[in-house]
């Protein structure tokens, strides 16, 4: 169906990574954060960061960049560390729930970036299956 690194492979891989990853991460975080008071939701543009990180890591996986898996985990750690000292205006249990859900939501996002990159490169999906 798609040869690696063709328009169809890019379209499918980026659609899964950017579109599917956005919906999956949003759905997961909505579910995981139910009942918690999030003091950061009012002026946060997390979807912009998520889209840019998925785009970057999708293309890095697609070209088989050395050390991309380590870079993905380091990025998640950096994002978590950047918000670690944020003012804790909510309940302590809510803060723990928000931080843990942020880690898991980032993993969901990175999973879609990884799968999208694998599809673009032809190592996963219709190309790899011989369709």
C-alpha positions as CSV (number, residue, x, y, z in Angstrom):
1,X,0.0,0.0,0.0
2,X,2.7,2.5,1.0
3,X,6.4,2.5,0.3
4,X,8.6,3.9,3.0
5,X,9.2,7.6,2.9
6,X,6.5,8.3,0.4
7,X,3.6,10.8,0.6
8,X,1.2,8.1,1.7
9,X,3.5,6.9,4.4
10,X,4.1,10.4,5.7
11,X,0.4,11.2,5.6
12,X,-0.5,8.0,7.6
13,X,2.4,8.3,10.0
14,X,1.9,12.0,10.8
15,X,-1.9,11.6,11.0
16,X,-1.5,8.9,13.5
17,X,1.2,10.7,15.5
18,X,-0.2,14.2,15.5
19,X,-3.9,13.6,15.3
20,X,-4.3,10.3,17.0
21,X,-1.6,11.1,19.5
22,X,-3.4,14.4,20.4
23,X,-6.7,12.7,20.9
24,X,-5.3,9.7,22.8
25,X,-3.2,12.0,25.2
26,X,-6.2,14.3,25.7
27,X,-8.5,11.5,26.4
28,X,-6.1,9.8,28.8
29,X,-5.4,13.0,30.7
30,X,-9.1,13.8,30.9
31,X,-9.7,10.4,32.4
32,X,-6.7,10.3,34.7
33,X,-7.3,13.8,36.1
34,X,-11.0,13.4,36.8
35,X,-11.8,14.8,40.2
36,X,-8.5,16.6,40.6
37,X,-8.2,20.4,40.8
38,X,-5.7,21.5,38.2
39,X,-4.3,25.0,38.8
40,X,-2.5,25.1,35.5
41,X,-5.3,24.5,33.0
42,X,-6.5,28.1,32.5
43,X,-3.6,29.5,30.5
44,X,-1.7,26.4,29.5
45,X,-0.9,25.6,25.9
46,X,0.0,22.0,26.5
47,X,-1.4,20.9,23.1
48,X,1.2,23.1,21.3
49,X,4.1,21.4,23.2
50,X,2.6,18.0,22.6
51,X,2.2,18.6,18.9
52,X,5.7,19.9,18.5
53,X,7.3,17.1,20.5
54,X,5.3,14.4,18.6
55,X,6.4,16.0,15.2
56,X,10.0,16.1,16.3
57,X,10.2,12.6,17.7
58,X,8.1,11.1,14.8
59,X,10.6,12.4,12.3
60,X,13.5,11.3,14.5
61,X,12.2,7.8,14.7
62,X,11.4,7.8,11.0
63,X,15.0,8.5,10.0
64,X,16.3,6.0,12.7
65,X,18.2,8.6,14.6
66,X,20.6,7.1,17.0
67,X,19.5,7.3,20.7
68,X,16.0,8.6,20.0
69,X,14.4,6.4,22.6
70,X,16.8,7.8,25.2
71,X,16.0,11.3,24.0
72,X,12.3,10.6,24.4
73,X,12.7,9.6,28.0
74,X,15.0,12.5,28.7
75,X,12.5,14.9,27.2
76,X,9.8,13.5,29.5
77,X,12.0,13.8,32.5
78,X,12.9,17.4,31.5
79,X,9.2,18.3,31.2
80,X,8.4,16.8,34.6
81,X,11.4,18.5,36.2
82,X,10.4,21.9,34.8
83,X,7.1,21.7,36.6
84,X,8.3,20.1,39.8
85,X,8.8,23.3,41.7
86,X,5.5,24.9,40.5
87,X,3.4,26.5,43.3
88,X,1.3,23.9,44.9
89,X,-2.0,25.7,45.2
90,X,-4.1,22.5,45.1
91,X,-4.5,19.6,47.5
92,X,-1.3,17.5,47.9
93,X,-3.2,14.4,46.6
94,X,-4.3,16.4,43.5
95,X,-0.7,17.5,42.9
96,X,0.5,13.9,43.0
97,X,-2.3,12.8,40.7
98,X,-1.5,15.6,38.2
99,X,2.3,14.8,38.2
100,X,1.8,11.1,37.8
101,X,-0.8,11.6,35.0
102,X,1.6,14.0,33.3
103,X,4.2,11.2,33.1
104,X,1.8,8.7,31.8
105,X,0.2,11.2,29.4
106,X,3.7,11.9,28.0
107,X,4.3,8.2,27.5
108,X,1.0,7.9,25.6
109,X,2.1,10.9,23.4
110,X,5.6,9.4,22.8
111,X,4.0,6.0,21.9
112,X,2.1,7.7,19.1
113,X,5.2,9.6,17.9
114,X,7.1,6.3,17.9
115,X,4.4,4.4,15.9
116,X,4.0,7.3,13.4
117,X,7.8,7.3,12.8
118,X,7.8,3.5,12.4
119,X,5.0,3.8,9.8
120,X,6.8,6.5,7.8
121,X,10.0,4.5,7.7
122,X,8.2,1.3,6.6
123,X,9.2,-0.7,9.7
124,X,5.6,-0.9,11.0
125,X,2.1,-0.9,9.5
126,X,0.9,-1.5,5.9
127,X,4.4,-1.2,4.4
128,X,6.0,-3.7,6.8
129,X,3.1,-6.2,6.3
130,X,3.5,-6.1,2.5
131,X,0.2,-4.5,1.6
